[in-house]
């Protein structure tokens, strides 16, 4: 989303990036073949598809849209194109926050000077980079406003994580967590929730401090769960695991935008956002990562332990004025109803494993759910 694409509408433009893992069609093991699939998918998707930091991952991007229905359609299209391209190479792609099977540690890092600097800077931390997320970009009128809107979104990050928890497996074992991906990020010096900041100048000064300390390769390696985009006039929310279905990614994006709109109204009233207790925030992150939507979470403002469903319902209620304006309320209701009926992504992955005790069944279920409309002849052969 370039500066020229700012809409001027009261409903901000929205963009979504999804990350996928490439797997073998028979064994379901992660494969370092992302470049092959990207090349095969590019005729269909053009600049909306590309590689990632490891050779196991692929990223797709939507164009900026006002309507979440348009975002949803682009996500469905990209997933089908990716799955069809992977099938032509005897591969598959899966939507999950972490690998289920295969050698993912250490992952094969893509080649280049920037990657070399990253290897020199982060060293063994790069062993955990085979993880996938969904990133949501919400249009902002200026960077100062974006920083303050981010302050309002910070306390909601643990609940947003719980809603999208979809990474229970690591090194072919069940970690006991709903979002193992989010825990791996906590080791990095530039990940997790951002600090409380009150201006773009202060934000930039903090980035300079991190650069001077050698904690960043460049300004693009800020991995905070909430950050100003380095290339677009947006606030980027990065806390979520990669959802299994396109509908879930679209629902998550709709909720994030609505929360940002509510936050913008508060900023316009002179509210710079609540200051959260760092220990409570860390505790809330951990509990969200462990339980997902299947247990309890910590209310950041009070420290109270509450059912995850209650925290999610409160978040949606907070967003309701904006959801009424955008018309996305029914979409959010369908998403939450699905989570209540079938569980979060981690729960569904475990259910797939439970029937026969086979992780290949988990991968097969992910292949099907990632792109259910994949063209004939590209169905998974995992069994």
ROMAR-105992 format. One line per field, with one value per residue (C-alpha): x, y, z. Coordinates in pm, 1 decimal, always signed. Example, Ala and Ser with C-alpha at 12.3 -4.5 7.8 and 13.67 -1.06 7.14 Angstrom:
BEGIN
c1 <- [+1230.0	+1367.0] $
c2 <- [-450.0	-106.0] $
c3 <- [+780.0	+714.0] $
end
This chain:
BEGIN
c1 <- [+0.0	+179.8	+119.8	-73.2	-314.2	-436.4	-809.8	-928.9	-1226.3	-1343.0	-1304.1	-930.6	-785.2	-679.1	-412.1	-318.6	-3.4	-18.4	+276.2	+277.1	+505.9	+596.8	+565.7	+624.8	+303.4	+357.5	+528.8	+408.6	+760.1	+869.6	+1070.9	+1320.7	+1139.6	+967.8	+1142.8	+1008.8	+650.2	+681.7	+804.8	+516.1	+259.5	+388.3	+200.7	-124.7	-34.9	+235.0	+382.4	+137.7	+360.6	+721.3	+973.9	+1056.1	+1362.2	+1383.6	+1353.8	+1059.4	+823.6	+614.5	+432.3	+127.6	-8.2	-343.4	-392.6	-524.8	-904.4	-1189.2	-1419.2	-1318.4	-1509.2	-1249.7	-967.7	-1129.3	-1159.7	-793.4	-684.3	-888.7	-749.9	-389.2	-421.4	-570.3	-300.0	-26.8	-167.8	-206.1	+150.6	+285.4	+95.8	+264.4	+597.4	+479.3	+448.9	+180.5	+146.8	-6.1	-141.5	+0.4	+213.3	+481.2	+598.9	+425.4	+673.9	+1024.7	+1356.6	+1284.7	+1574.5	+1794.5	+1597.8	+1773.3	+1809.8	+1782.3	+2102.2	+2200.2	+2398.9	+2107.1	+2060.1	+2433.4	+2412.1	+2113.6	+2302.1	+2595.0	+2366.0	+2113.7	+2309.9	+2125.9	+1800.7	+1774.1	+1722.0	+1360.6	+1263.4	+1048.6	+732.3	+441.1	+205.2	-63.7	+9.2	-262.9	-195.0	-442.0	-417.5	-316.5	-328.5	+15.0	+288.0	+221.8	-139.6	-29.1	+195.9	-88.8	-334.9	-75.7	-76.3	-446.8	-401.9	-114.6	-336.4	-541.8	-246.9	-273.3	-642.2	-569.4	-301.6	-541.0	-798.5	-548.1	-342.9	-239.0	+109.9	+95.7	+366.3	+743.2	+1008.6	+733.5	+601.2	+307.5	+448.2	+141.6	+97.9	-159.7	+89.3	+447.7	+537.5	+470.1	+697.3	+986.9	+960.1	+997.5	+1368.2	+1442.0	+1550.5	+1314.0	+994.3	+679.9	+475.5	+637.4	+721.1	+475.1	+559.3	+388.9	+521.8	+682.2	+995.6	+1016.7	+948.0	+1231.8	+1466.2	+1396.9	+1474.3	+1802.0	+1886.0	+1830.2	+2040.1	+2322.5	+2309.5	+2345.1	+2004.4	+1879.6	+2013.8	+1816.0	+1486.6	+1300.8	+1405.7	+1181.1	+973.7	+740.7	+387.3	+272.3	+482.3	+475.3	+527.6	+863.7	+716.3	+344.2	+130.7	-1.4	+6.1	+96.9	-35.9	+186.1	+87.7	-120.9	-31.1	-110.1	-479.5	-584.9	-851.9	-879.4	-1206.4	-1029.4	-759.3	-1025.8	-1220.6	-906.3	-825.6	-1178.1	-1149.3	-806.0	-928.1	-1234.7	-1020.1	-790.5	-1089.2	-1213.2	-861.9	-844.5	-1160.1	-1004.7	-685.5	-894.8	-1039.9	-688.5	-638.3	-281.1	-361.1	-330.2	+4.1	+11.6	+206.2	+492.0	+468.6	+94.2	+147.3	+411.7	+183.7	-110.2	+103.6	+219.2	-131.2	-269.1	+11.0	-51.0	-429.9	-540.0	-918.7	-944.6	-879.2	-834.7	-652.9	-526.2	-703.2	-409.7	-564.1	-651.9	-455.4	-779.8	-792.8	-1100.5	-1226.2	-1071.7	-1417.9	-1516.9	-1208.1	-1276.8	-1641.0	-1534.1	-1291.2	-1560.8	-1796.4	-1530.2	-1500.3	-1875.2	-1919.6	-1661.6	-1797.0	-2137.6	-1979.0	-1787.7	-2064.0	-1824.3	-2016.1	-2178.0	-1840.2	-1689.9	-1989.3	-1945.4	-1574.3	-1631.7	-1912.8	-1675.4	-1410.9	-1668.6	-1785.7	-1458.2	-1188.7	-891.7	-641.1	-429.9	-734.3	-822.7	-468.2	-471.0	-812.0	-672.6	-388.5	-609.3	-806.0	-512.1	-221.9	-49.7	+101.1	+58.6	-314.8	-257.2	-71.4	-338.1	-610.8	-410.7	-356.0	-730.5	-833.4	-565.8	-713.8	-1036.0	-1105.8	-774.4	-810.5	-890.0	-588.4	-400.4	-552.8	-317.3	-192.6	-106.0	-261.2] $
c2 <- [+0.0	+314.2	+665.2	+738.7	+460.8	+617.0	+614.5	+913.8	+702.5	+668.9	+293.3	+224.7	+15.1	-331.8	-571.9	-925.4	-1134.9	-1512.3	-1749.7	-2119.9	-2420.3	-2644.5	-3018.3	-3346.2	-3489.2	-3841.2	-3801.1	-3456.3	-3345.8	-2985.8	-2943.7	-2671.3	-2612.8	-2277.6	-2119.2	-2389.9	-2337.4	-1957.8	-1976.6	-2203.6	-1980.7	-1650.3	-1663.0	-1675.3	-1442.2	-1210.4	-989.7	-1124.3	-1426.7	-1447.2	-1629.0	-1586.9	-1609.2	-1989.2	-2218.6	-2390.3	-2089.6	-1895.4	-1565.9	-1434.4	-1081.5	-923.0	-590.9	-319.6	-340.1	-171.5	-475.8	-781.5	-991.8	-882.5	-976.3	-1316.3	-1373.6	-1288.5	-1520.0	-1807.5	-1741.6	-1730.3	-2048.6	-2238.6	-2110.8	-2208.0	-2555.8	-2614.2	-2494.7	-2714.3	-3012.1	-2974.1	-3021.2	-3319.6	-3098.8	-2940.6	-2624.5	-2609.9	-2326.9	-2375.7	-2176.3	-2446.6	-2761.8	-3086.6	-3328.6	-3321.8	-3156.4	-2794.0	-2731.8	-2574.9	-2453.6	-2380.0	-2000.7	-1831.4	-1681.1	-1316.4	-1041.8	-949.7	-1312.4	-1338.2	-1037.5	-1196.8	-1522.2	-1329.9	-1124.1	-1379.2	-1704.5	-1995.4	-1798.9	-1863.7	-2231.1	-2147.8	-1954.0	-2222.9	-2060.3	-1892.0	-1607.9	-1390.1	-1017.1	-752.7	-400.0	-125.2	+208.3	+505.3	+877.5	+948.3	+781.0	+974.9	+858.5	+503.0	+493.9	+603.8	+360.1	+90.7	+183.1	+106.0	-226.9	-350.2	-485.5	-684.6	-876.4	-1181.5	-1232.0	-1194.8	-1460.3	-1698.3	-1655.6	-1768.6	-2027.7	-2288.3	-2423.1	-2714.4	-2930.7	-2883.7	-3141.1	-3396.8	-3379.9	-3214.8	-2925.5	-2902.6	-2543.8	-2405.1	-2154.2	-2273.1	-2025.3	-1728.4	-1869.4	-1910.8	-1539.4	-1437.2	-1527.0	-1248.9	-903.3	-734.4	-941.0	-950.9	-640.9	-306.9	-56.6	+217.4	+513.8	+846.3	+975.6	+868.1	+1054.5	+846.1	+529.8	+612.9	+696.9	+355.5	+187.3	+382.1	+261.8	-100.0	-49.3	+106.8	-186.6	-433.9	-591.5	-528.3	-613.1	-313.9	-140.9	-422.9	-674.8	-521.5	-829.9	-666.8	-803.8	-451.2	-214.2	+68.2	-70.0	+24.0	+46.5	+130.1	+392.3	+122.8	-19.5	-387.9	-646.0	-956.1	-1142.1	-1419.7	-1773.7	-1860.9	-1966.0	-2292.5	-2140.2	-1826.6	-1739.3	-1729.6	-1497.7	-1269.7	-1269.0	-1190.2	-902.5	-762.9	-768.1	-605.7	-323.5	-266.6	-246.0	-0.4	+213.3	+220.4	+309.4	+590.2	+742.2	+730.3	+895.6	+1168.9	+1234.2	+1287.0	+939.3	+818.6	+464.9	+263.4	+174.7	-196.8	-377.5	-559.1	-859.3	-895.6	-862.6	-1136.6	-1355.8	-1297.5	-1388.3	-1709.9	-1815.4	-1736.9	-1939.8	-2234.2	-2249.8	-2078.1	-2069.0	-2397.7	-2266.5	-1943.5	-1619.6	-1327.8	-994.7	-759.3	-463.9	-653.3	-977.9	-1174.9	-1525.9	-1556.9	-1807.5	-1733.9	-1716.9	-1441.2	-1237.6	-1282.8	-1178.2	-864.9	-777.7	-813.0	-601.0	-329.4	-340.9	-343.6	+25.9	-14.5	-355.5	-195.8	+69.7	-179.8	-439.8	-712.5	-812.5	-1123.4	-1243.9	-1215.8	-1394.6	-1686.2	-1706.0	-1715.2	-1969.5	-2193.6	-2162.5	-2250.0	-2555.6	-2692.2	-2531.9	-2321.0	-2439.5	-2621.6	-2814.4	-2916.9	-3031.1	-3247.8	-3389.6	-3496.1	-3677.8	-3842.0	-4069.9	-4291.0	-4136.4	-4032.2	-3694.2	-3760.2	-3732.4	-3384.4	-3277.0	-3432.3	-3239.8	-2917.1	-2970.9	-3010.4	-2715.9	-2482.1	-2485.9	-2689.2	-2574.3	-2698.2	-2815.2	-3182.6	-3407.1	-3212.9	-3372.4	-3487.5	-3846.6	-3856.0	-4150.6] $
c3 <- [+0.0	-117.3	+9.9	-308.4	-221.3	+101.1	+75.7	+275.4	+381.6	+741.6	+688.7	+649.0	+373.4	+478.5	+360.1	+467.2	+433.4	+485.5	+532.2	+440.0	+477.4	+183.4	+252.9	+73.5	-73.5	+64.0	+400.4	+497.1	+588.7	+538.5	+219.4	+114.8	-213.2	-163.0	-462.1	-692.4	-578.2	-594.6	-954.7	-1051.7	-874.4	-1008.6	-1342.9	-1145.6	-858.0	-990.6	-720.2	-462.6	-392.9	-276.4	-64.6	+302.3	+527.4	+496.2	+197.1	+367.9	+361.9	+112.4	+162.7	-23.0	-9.0	-85.6	-254.4	-19.5	+3.9	+185.8	+182.8	+383.6	+129.1	-128.0	+112.2	+164.0	-210.4	-267.8	+13.6	-129.9	-477.3	-356.0	-151.4	-445.4	-679.8	-434.0	-377.7	-750.6	-813.6	-534.7	-674.0	-1009.8	-829.8	-623.0	-314.3	-97.1	+113.0	+461.3	+673.8	+1021.5	+1261.7	+1295.8	+1114.1	+1202.7	+1044.0	+902.5	+970.5	+1048.6	+1288.4	+1173.0	+870.5	+540.6	+531.0	+193.2	+50.4	+40.2	+218.5	+444.1	+547.4	+614.5	+846.6	+1015.9	+1071.4	+1219.4	+1444.0	+1568.3	+1539.6	+1701.8	+1712.9	+1340.3	+1425.3	+1512.7	+1200.1	+1036.4	+1173.3	+998.6	+1082.8	+933.4	+925.1	+900.4	+769.8	+863.9	+684.2	+902.6	+817.2	+968.3	+1172.1	+1494.5	+1491.9	+1416.6	+1724.4	+1950.9	+1793.7	+1861.8	+2230.6	+2242.7	+2062.1	+2282.9	+2566.3	+2311.7	+2166.3	+2398.6	+2314.9	+1942.9	+1984.7	+2161.2	+1884.2	+1620.5	+1813.2	+1556.3	+1628.2	+1875.6	+1714.1	+1704.5	+1612.8	+1555.5	+1911.0	+2080.0	+2284.2	+2508.7	+2391.0	+2150.9	+2005.5	+2022.7	+1747.6	+1973.8	+2244.5	+2004.0	+1918.2	+2282.2	+2269.6	+2023.3	+2143.0	+1895.3	+1923.9	+2136.6	+2222.1	+2141.1	+2413.6	+2503.7	+2279.4	+2217.7	+1885.5	+1561.0	+1668.5	+1985.3	+1781.4	+1541.9	+1830.1	+1980.9	+1648.9	+1633.1	+1983.8	+1879.9	+1566.7	+1768.3	+2011.3	+1724.0	+1794.2	+1438.8	+1096.3	+967.5	+1043.5	+865.5	+1130.7	+1394.3	+1473.8	+1724.8	+1724.3	+1644.4	+1434.6	+1185.2	+837.5	+689.1	+338.0	+365.5	+548.3	+781.0	+1128.7	+1105.5	+1354.4	+1355.5	+1672.7	+1515.1	+1419.9	+1059.7	+1057.7	+894.3	+669.9	+459.3	+632.6	+967.6	+833.7	+689.3	+1015.1	+1211.8	+975.8	+1013.7	+1392.4	+1391.2	+1168.3	+1384.1	+1697.1	+1520.5	+1423.5	+1783.4	+1895.6	+1639.4	+1782.9	+2129.8	+2002.8	+1842.9	+2189.8	+2324.6	+2474.7	+2414.6	+2527.1	+2848.9	+3002.7	+3074.1	+3344.1	+3162.4	+3396.2	+3338.0	+2964.3	+2971.0	+3181.1	+2945.5	+2644.4	+2807.9	+2907.5	+2560.6	+2403.5	+2633.6	+2631.8	+2311.3	+2306.5	+2493.4	+2842.5	+3034.4	+2967.5	+3171.4	+3149.1	+3104.3	+3285.8	+3605.0	+3607.6	+3644.6	+3501.3	+3280.1	+3020.8	+2683.0	+2529.8	+2771.6	+2686.0	+2314.7	+2354.6	+2541.9	+2265.2	+2001.2	+2209.4	+2228.6	+1850.0	+1790.0	+1691.5	+1415.5	+1312.0	+1264.4	+1044.7	+831.0	+823.5	+939.1	+1252.2	+1096.5	+966.6	+1314.9	+1465.0	+1221.3	+1301.6	+1678.3	+1639.4	+1445.8	+1717.4	+1981.2	+1787.0	+1648.8	+1862.9	+1764.2	+1507.7	+1765.2	+1887.7	+1534.0	+1461.2	+1773.3	+1682.1	+1344.7	+1521.3	+1781.8	+1549.4	+1452.1	+1640.8	+1317.3	+1242.8	+871.2	+935.0	+1078.2	+764.3	+539.6	+722.6	+692.8	+319.8	+265.0	+483.2	+349.7	-1.1	-15.1	-371.9	-509.5	-872.4	-937.2	-934.4	-667.1	-360.0	-87.3	-109.3	+259.8	+436.4] $
end
